[in-house]
Structures are given as structure tokens and as C-alpha cells.
């Protein structure tokens, strides 16, 4: 499966949602579809599928869960960090929101971390705020009011 998305004339965001729950996927797509600032929403339900799509499409934002089929979202985050550091924005949306998970994700380059149980509705707001910033500089100048991990990882208290 080859996907070619030319970004030359289209500054809208390409978003990959990685979650093995159909219900979560449908709910997030429902919140994001038909938004003028989103070009396309792509779905993956497993680590291998997500890794392939990340390599082929190189989305602007990867919205991912920690628990996936076959391997974990943390392993996917590690792979993204090693291969694409700074070229796409990883956003974690999970039910596993404890400090251990937040810290592990922060260290591997996640810039935003949301708890599915009570922060789900904040994700579309974040994505719009990201779009209104300089899209080509996704990892800089975070919008206020979101759980954000500093890029340089000096802030150990979040």
C-alpha cells in the first residue's frame, strides 16, 4: 500500500490515529472529521500497521495509545524518536496515565499526554492550536493549558 500526500500546496494537518479500540477510534474521528485544518485522518490498530504508515506517510501528528496489538505504543514512540526526531509530533492518549507512563513517554519524545478517561475532549482543541501555530515547527512553542513535556526534558515534575 503506497500513500503519497504532497504537502506542497496543502498546509492542513495529516493525522495518524493509533489505537486498537474501534470505539475510541470512531469517537476521535467523530471529533476531528470535517475540520478545515485537517487534511486527512489515517487509522492504524496495531504496531506493525502504524510503523508502516508512519514510514510511508510521515504524518504531522501521531495520536497514539500505549496499549496496542503485538507491541506497545511506547515501543512505537521509541522507534519514532530514533527515526524521526522532531519531524512529527507524537501525542499520547491512553488510560494508562500514571507517572511511570508519563515519564517514559516524555523521555521518548512525546510532547503531549492525555488521559482518555477525563481529557479526551481536549485533543481536538490541541490539534487546532497546533495548526494555528507554524505547522512546519510543530515541536516548538506549545499552546498554553495542556500537559506538555518540555522538548529539552529539563522539567522532571510533569
Secondary structure as GFF3:
##gff-version 3
##sequence-region A 1 158
A	DSSP	beta_strand	13	18	.	.	.	ID=ss1
A	DSSP	alpha_helix	22	32	.	.	.	ID=ss2
A	DSSP	beta_strand	38	44	.	.	.	ID=ss3
A	DSSP	alpha_helix	47	57	.	.	.	ID=ss4
A	DSSP	beta_strand	61	64	.	.	.	ID=ss5
A	DSSP	alpha_helix	73	84	.	.	.	ID=ss6
A	DSSP	beta_strand	89	94	.	.	.	ID=ss7
A	DSSP	alpha_helix	99	107	.	.	.	ID=ss8
A	DSSP	beta_strand	112	115	.	.	.	ID=ss9
A	DSSP	alpha_helix	116	119	.	.	.	ID=ss10
A	DSSP	alpha_helix	122	132	.	.	.	ID=ss11
A	DSSP	three_ten_helix	135	137	.	.	.	ID=ss12
###
